[in-house]
Amino acid sequence: MNHLRARFTCTFALAGLWFISSLYAQSPEKPANNQPESSAIFSVLHGVVHDSQNLPVRGAKVIAQDRTQTLTAITDAAGAYRFSAIHAGPCTLHAESSGVRSIAVQLLLKENEDKNIDLVLPAPKTADHSPATV
């Protein structure tokens, strides 16, 4: 009879351990705001777009492309743009406006960095069609 009691106790203990381990093995629940949990680390990127005479460019299109996403902003009356959630790491920043040439820069964003990048759009191409250096 002792041997049956020991077998029952051992089986019960193993079932309890299995139940507890299954609780820990489940994936964590989503946060209360129903947003997916993310391990990505974001940075903030902002600045002002100027023309070749250092005047702010209103309505310029600024595109930021990181390793997983492409974001677009339109500059305000002061020529300002802002990207609040861009992934840390390598990034290409491109600005363009009608009537002027565009510019692109490569940069590396650090984790949780708040980086200011002002961009100067080159003067429009001249009529002589000579190649311009950016």
Stockholm file with secondary structure:
# STOCKHOLM 1.0

chainA/1-134         MNHLRARFTCTFALAGLWFISSLYAQSPEKPANNQPESSAIFSVLHGVVHDSQNLPVRGAKVIAQDRTQTLTAITDAAGAYRFSAIHAGPCTLHAESSGVRSIAVQLLLKENEDKNIDLVLPAPKTADHSPATV
#=GR chainA/1-134 SS CHHHHHHHHHHHHHHHHHHHHHHHHSCCCCCTTCCCCCCCCEEEEEEEEECTTSCBCTTCEEEEECSSCEEEEECCTTCEEEEEEEESEEEEEEEECTTSCCEEEEEEECTTCEEECCEECCCCCCTTCCCCCC
#=GC SS_cons         CHHHHHHHHHHHHHHHHHHHHHHHHSCCCCCTTCCCCCCCCEEEEEEEEECTTSCBCTTCEEEEECSSCEEEEECCTTCEEEEEEEESEEEEEEEECTTSCCEEEEEEECTTCEEECCEECCCCCCTTCCCCCC
//
